[in-house]
Amino acid sequence: MKTPYFTVKDIIQITGVTKRALHYYDKTDLLKPSKVEDNGYRYYDQEALGNLQMILLFKEMNFSLKDIAAMMQLSKDEQKDILREHRSTLVQRKQKLETIIDQLDEYVDGKDIVHLHLFDDSSILPIQEQYESEAKFIYGDTEKYQEFEANVNQLSVEEQEKAYQHFSVNMEQVFRELAKHQDLSPTSVEVQALVREWKSCLEQFMVCDDEILRCIAEAYTTDRRYVGYFDQFGDEEFLSFLYQAIMVFIQSASNR
């Protein structure tokens, strides 16, 4: 029986690969046609078709074309050794993707970015550490920041983590209560009592004067990263309401 040859069109119909891909594989020597006629038509025999199917399999397994080219030179046993190692990599990637999906769901449901654990297994620093580095970069030469840093450094790593968690929970409780009172005036006794509680949360780490409170309030309204965080507490007017309430508190304190 004569050796069957497949045209490019045949190969496309059999495998679903594109003509452009076949030409690229030919150009890069990954898969050469079994023969090329004088008119330039390419033909592939069954061995070439089998090799193409292996290339497509490895490509689907997320190997680069460079790695595939190297693997095609190996024996079946050597290929299997590489595939076993690659499987471990894929399992790790699968676990990472599951974590990403979980964190995505939590973020969409309203969890603040600072509480996400997306960078735990990454060279990228966690968001909390990024915030700390950013604050040090901006405020590091101020007396208030140095006071804050000194207080935090007195704590162990475990105590710092516990303090931050406690601080975060308390802050969220204050913001939720403020959102419940959003129909009141920012000057009302109830709202101002909650702003005083907000200030007390901040003073777990440092003494807050009017300037610090004003800077924080302005950061809430000008830093876009806070928008998503505050969305979980009230409507689109909540940030404006919070800012006004803090400004009233500061003005009242300065008049005393």
Secondary structure, 3 states (H helix, E strand, C coil): CCCCCEEHHHHHHHHCCCHHHHHHHHHCCCCCCCEECCCCCEEECHHHHHHHHHHHHHHHCCCCHHHHHHHCCCCHHHHHHHHHHHHHHHHHHHHHHHHHHHHHHHHHCCCCHHHCCCCCCCCCCCHHHHHHHHHHHHHCCCHHHHHHHHHHHCCCHHHHHHHHHHHHHHHHHHHHHHHHCCCCCCCCHHHHHHHHHHHHHHCCCCCCCHHHHHHHHHHHHHCCHHHHHHCCCCCCCHHHHHHHHHHHHHHHHHHC
